[in-house]
Amino acid sequence: MRSRAILALPNQAAKARSGLSSNAMATTRSEVAPLLQRWYVLIVMCAVYAINIAARYVVTTVFEPIRLELKLTDAGAAFLTGIPLALFYVVC
């Protein structure tokens, strides 16, 4: 029984030195996402980010004509572009 524990120690020590857990070392090639799937996720995330940036620019571009048509004061305009807009981005 004691010899088994001694034999197991070098293997456990090697795992501890490498900094990898047993789960990380047990990952097989079939569990890793395929290259095409990783590129697809990256492209979709970049597209969503680009649409988000474009939407922000559209709001700032068309805001002045909207402010003039609704006859908003500076305080009213600040209210529309401040907290409500931030909450809209958080919720949606």
N, C-alpha and C positions, 0 to 999 in steps of 0.2 A: 504494500500500500504506500509506503514511504517512497519507494523508487518511482512510482507513478507521478507523485507530486513533484519530484525532482525533475523528471523528464518533461513535465508540462511547463515548468518555469521558464526555460529559454524561449519558448514560443510566446508566452505571455509577455515576457520582457521585450521581445522584438516588437510586439504590437504597441506596447507602451512607449517605446523609443520612437516609433514611426509617427506617433500622434494620431493614428487612425483607429477608429472604433471597429469592432468586429462587424458592424453593419456596413460600414464604408468599404471594408475589405471584401465583403461578401457580394458586392454589387457585380452582377454579370453583364455581359455585353447586351443581352436581350432587354435589360431593364433601362438602358440608356436610350433617350429619345433619338429617333433617326435624324439625320442631318437635314432632310427636307422639312420635317416638322419643326425643327428649331429655327430654320430660316423663315418659315411661314409665320411663326409666333413673333419673330423679330420684325418682319415687315408689317404685320397687323398693328403691333405696338407703335411703330414709327408713324403709320398712317393715322392712328388715333391721336397721337401727339401733334401731328401736323394740323389735323382738323381742329383741335383744341386751340392752337395758336392762331389759326386763321379766323376762328370764331371771335377771339378776343380782338383782333384787328378790325373785323367787320363792325363790332359794337362801337369801337372808338371812332371809326370812319363815319358811320351814319348817325352818330349821337348828336352832333351839332344841328343838323336839319330837324331832327326829332325835338330837340330842346327848343328850337325857335318856333316850331309849329305848335307845340303844347304850351308855349309861353312860360317855361319853367324858370324860376330864379336860380341863382347859383346854389342855394341851399337845396332846392328841389332836385337839381341836377346831381348834386353830390349824394343825395339820398338814393337816387336811382342807380348810381354807379358804385356805391359803397357796400353797405351791409346786405341789401337784397341781392345784389349781383353775386357777392361772395357766397351767400347761402344757396343761391341757385346752382353755382358750380359745385358746392359740397353735396347737395341733394341729388343733382342729376349727374 
